[in-house]
Amino acid sequence: MKNDEIKKLLSDEEKRLINVFTDIDDTCMYYSEKVLSAMQRCGLTEACFNETTGYGYNDLGRDVIEAIYKDIFESEDAIVRNQFVSGSHALSVTLFALLRPGDLLLSISGSPYDTLHEVIGIKENPSSLKSFGINYDQIDLLNNDFDYDRIKEYLTNHEVKVIEIQRSKGYSTRESIIIEKLEKVIKLIKEIDSNIIVMIDNCYCEFVEKVNPIQVGADIVVGSLIKNLGGGLAPNGAYVVGKKELIDLVGERLTLPGEGREVGPTLGVNKQILQGLFFAPSVVASSLKTAVLTAKVMEKLGYKVSPKAEDKRADIVENIEFNSPEKLIKFVQGIQAGSPVDASALPLPWDMPGYTDQVIMAAGCFTQGSSIELSCDGPLREPYIAYMQGGLTYEYGKLGLIKAIEFLTKID
């Protein structure tokens, strides 16, 4: 297809999405007001942008950032740090903070994301939870919902310390988990044993729905700052929100026992973290609109997509199923060509650390590996799915999609 033909296709399909876009704008307004109010209530001042070094004692900005996150999530406490390398690192720190030798960790959303396999010990690693005597089991989803009967039976017969739920689909074909399903399963868990810690991997899901996991009973929630809440400005980092006693444990695991959250220099990133959060509602809305348009257009072109354009969404990720390694590669290469950074680079499948299969990844981003900027990746395994997410503005998202379709249709 030629550029003009693709633009017309996008324009035609865009007109059919007015109601979906209106709902996205409504959620954007809701969170914009919530973020602004939190910053005002928590006393954000210019002094909060100052940096600390060394041990990071008495970092005013760090404390205010964490108060703002606590306010937005309506949680007891929060830890938001640039010392977290990634969302996966924050998940690992949280698991090690909550679990002790002999404890049982249970995933009820199936196998977690590939980068947690060595953390847990699904894939052997001498530093895994398994190597410390922490046990693991999982219950797969049933028809894109929790297997409530199996969960009830399992919890009745096993003493589980932590239940981990990954809301986003990861490299799978399942649906991401919306808040209504999360609320139902948490209620079931707490009715059986109120002492079980329910931990949510919330990566890619923030500001997509008006209710967050803490509000429906989750004990602790983890996410990345180079995804939704960083707004494309946070250079790295992650957050953990939840019950104070649990956040204290996470702080002591991240730094050291006895010092915990009292240390940790911000090294001048407070302003970027705060400004990124300020932009996050709008950036997430742009990412959602990009995903919705992609779903509509790619389905029109004959590809299987998930979610569909009109479906209720839990995250910013869009699946496009190609059933062909060549088409997957071309689409990802097109996203790279439509990026602002390293547009001339040609992504190729490679053995990426933490993944079993080769992965191809387009990430022409200002922040390395940022998933809130337009990016696309996928493992080289059947059915050859591209996982697309991000878009700092809807307009840039559309331009990236145009380029990806150009590349793809060259081999059709």
N, C-alpha and C positions, 0 to 999 in steps of 0.2 A: 504493500500500500504506500502511496505517496503521502508526503507530509500534509498536504491540503485535505486529502481524503480522511486521514486520521483525525485531523482537527474537526472536520465536519461530523464525523462519527461521535467524537467526544461531546461536541456541542449538542447534537441531537439527543444523546442519552442523558446529558446533564439536565435537560429540561424535564425529564421524567423523574428527577430526584428531588424536586423542590421540597416536598413534605419531609423527606429524610433529612435534608440539609437544615430545615427549620428546627427540627428536634435537636440536632447537633448544636445549633446556635443557642438554643434555649439552655442546654447543659453547660455550654461555654459561659453564658451569662451567670448562671448559678454559681459556678466555681470561681469566676472572676470576682464576684461579690464576696465569696467566702475567703479567698486569698487576701483581698484588700482589707477586709475587716480584721482578719487574723494579724496582719502586719500592723494595723493601727492599734489593736488591743494589746499586742505584745510590746509596744513601744519601740518599733524600729526607728533608729536614728542614723545619721551619717557616721557616727562613731562606730557603728557596728561593722563598717566596711574595713576597719583597721585590721592589720594582720598580727598574728603572734608567731613566734619561732620557738625553737628549743622544745621545752616541755609543754608549752601552750597553756600555762596557768592563766586563769582569769580572762579568758577570751570572751568578751562581751558579745561579739557577733555570733559566735558559735552557740552561746546559750540562748540568744534570741531566735536564731534559726530553729533550734530544737523546740523552743516554746511555740513557734509558729506552726511547725509540723504537728505538734501535740494538739493545737487548737483546730487545725484543719481536719485532722482525722478523728477528733473527739476522743482521744486516747489518754490514758493516765500519764504516759511519758513518751519520749522519743530520743533517739540518737541518730544524728545526721552528720556524717564525717567523710572528709576527703581521704582518710586513711583506708577506707574500703576501696579496693581496686576495682570492683565490679559488683553487680547484683549477685552473681554466683559466689563471690567472696563473702558478701554479707550473709547469704544463706548458709554458707559453710560455717562462718563464725557463730551464727545463731544456733545452728544444730549442735556444734561443739559446746556452746554455752549452756544449753538446756539439758543435754544428755550425759549420763554417767555410765561407766562399765556395768553391764548387766541390764541396762534399760532397753526398751523396745520402741523403735521408730516405725510408724506405719504410714505409708502413702495410700490414700484412698482415691487418688486420681490417676492411677496407673504408674508406669515408669516415669520418673522425673526427667527433666532436661539432661541432655548428654553430659554437660559439664559437672553434674552432681554425681555421676556414676562412680568416679574414683573417690569422691568425698565420702560417699556412703559405704563403698566397698562392693557395689554391684560389679564393678571392674576392679580387680585386685590392685591395691596400693598400700604400701607399708605405713602410710600416714592416715589411712581412712578411719572412719568411725568403727568399722568392723575390726580393724587391727587393735582397737582399744576395748574390744569386748562388747560393743554396742550392736544389738541385733536389729535386723531390718526385715520388713515384710511389706507387701503391697496388695491392694485390691483394685482390680481394673474397673474402669467405668463400664456401665451397662447401657447400651443404646444412648450414648452421649449424656448420661446422667449417672449419679452415684448409685451403686448397688446397695441400696438401703438394707435389704434383708441380710446380705452377706456381711455388711458392716456391723449390724446389730448382733449377729451370731458371733462374729470374731471378737467384738469387745466384751461380750458376755463370758467368753472363755479365755481371754488373754488380758494380761495387765500391761496396757499400753501407756507409755510416758508422753510421747509426742505424736500427734497426727499431723502430717504435712500434706497440704493441698496446693497443687500448682494450677492456678487459674488459666493461664495462657496455654495454648496447645503444644508449644515447643515444636520439635520436628516430628509431628504426628498428624494424623488425618482427623482426629477427634475435634469436637467443638470446644471452644473456650468456655469457661464456667461463669455464667451470669450470677448476679447477686442473689436472685430468688432461690436458685438451687443451693447456693452456699448457705443461705440462712436455714433452709430446711435440714440440711445434713448436720450443721452445727447444733441445731436444736436437738436432733436425735442423739448426737454424741454426748451432749451435756446431760440429757435425761438418763443416759446409761451410767456415765461417770463424769461428774462435774470437775474432777481433778485432772482430767486429760488436758494437756496443752494443745490447743488448735493453732497451728502455725500456717500462715498463708504466704505463698510466693505470689506477690501481686505485680510482678514485672509486666509492663505493657498495658496494665489495666487502669491505672490511676486517671481520674477525671473523665472516664468514659461513661459511667453510670453515676447517678446522683447519690447513691448510697455506697459506703465503703465497708470492707469486711469487719472492721472494729465495731461498727454500728449494728452488725447482725451477730455479734457474739464471739468473734475471733479474739484469741488471747494475744497474738503477736503477728505482725505483718511486715514483710520485707520487700524492698524495691530498689531500683537503680536510679541514679541521677543522670545517667547518660541515656535514659529512656524518657518517659513522659514528664516527670516532675522537674527535670533539669532544663526543660524548655529550649534545648539546643545551646545553652550558654554555660551550664555547669561543665567544667573540664573533666571531672571524674566524680567518684563517690557513690554513696548509697545511703538509704535510711532504714531504720527499724522502728516501728511504733507499737505500743501495746501496754501491757501491765507494767507498772514501775519495777516490781521485783524481778521481772524477766529482762527488762531493759538494762537494769543494773548488772545482771549476769552477762549480757552481751557486751556491755562496756568493759567489764573486767577481762573478758576473753579477747576483745579487740586490743586492749593495751596490756594491763597486768593487774593481778589481784591487789587490792588495797589502794590503787590509784584510779582505775576505771575511767569514768568519763571526766574526771578532773584534769586529765592531760590530753594532749592531741592538738598540735599547732595547726592553724588554718592556712598559714603561708600565703595569705592574700586572696583566697578564693571566695570569701564570704559574699562579696558583692555579686560575683557571677552566680553563685548558688541562689541568692535571694532574687536577683533579677531574672534568672531562669525560671524560678518558681512563679514570679509575677507574670511572665509570658506564657506559662505552661497551659492555662485553660485554652488560650487562643491557638497555641501550637498543636495541642491534642486535637482540637476541633479541625484544624487543617489536615492533620494526619488521618482523621476519620473520614473526612470528605474525599481525600485522595484514595483511601481504601474502598469507599463506597463506589466511587466512579470507576475504579479499576475493576471491581466486581461486575458492575453493569456492562462495561465495555468488553471485558474478556469473555464473559458469558455470551455476549452478542456474537463474538468471534468464534464461538463453538467450544470454549474450554470450560471444564468443571471448576467452579470456584466455591470457596467457603470462607466466611459466610457469604450468602447472597446479598445483593445490594440493600434489600428491604429488611433483612433479618436484624434482630436485636443483637447488639454487639457487647462483648465483655472486654475487648482489647482492641489495639490498633492494627493487629496483624491480619493480613489477607493472604489466603492460600490460592495459588493457581496451579492446577494439575495439568502437566504437559504430556505425561506418558511417553516421554522421549528425552534422553539426555541432551541431544543436540538443541532442542527447543528451549529446555531449561537454561542451558548455557547461554544461548543467544539472548534470551530475555534478560538475564542477569547482566550480561555485557552491555545491553542497551540502557539499563538503569545507570550503570557506571558512566556511560557516554553522556547521559543526561544530567550528570552531577556537576557541581561547581568546582570540585577539587579532584585532580588527577583524572579528568574526563578522558584523557588519551590513553590511560592505562587499560589493559585488556585482562580482566579477571579470568583465571583458569582454576579448575578444581585442584585442591591440594590437601595434604594430610595435616589438618588443623589440630593443634593440641586440644585434648579433651573430647575429641569426636572419633567415633569408630569408622565411619565412612568418610571418603573425601568430600570436601565441602567447597562450593563455589560461592563467593561473596562479593557483592558490590557495595561499597561504602565510601563514596566520594565525599567525605564529610569533613567539616572543620574540626570536629573532635573525633579522634581515632576510635572506630568501633561504635559510634553513636547510632542508636536505633531509632531515635526520634527524628533525626534527619533522614531524608529519603534513602532507604537502603533495601537490599534484597539479597537473600541467600537461600541455600538449599543443599541438602546432602545428595550425593550422586547415588541414589537408590530408588527403586520403584516405589511409588508411581511418578517419581521425578517432579516433586512439588517445589515451586518457588514460594518462599515466605517473604512477602513484601510488607514493609512498615515505614511509618514516618512521613515527613514532609513538613518542613518548617513553615511554609506557606502553601496554601492550596494551589496557587498559580505555579510554583516551582514543582509541586507534585504532579500537576498535569503535564508540564513540559517533560518531566522524567518519564512519565507513562507514554507520551508520544514517541520519544526516542526508543523506548523498549519495544513498542509495537513495530516501529520501523525495522529494527534489527530482526525481530521475530519473523515478520512477513517476508523477509528476504529469502528464507529457506522454505516457506510454505508453497 
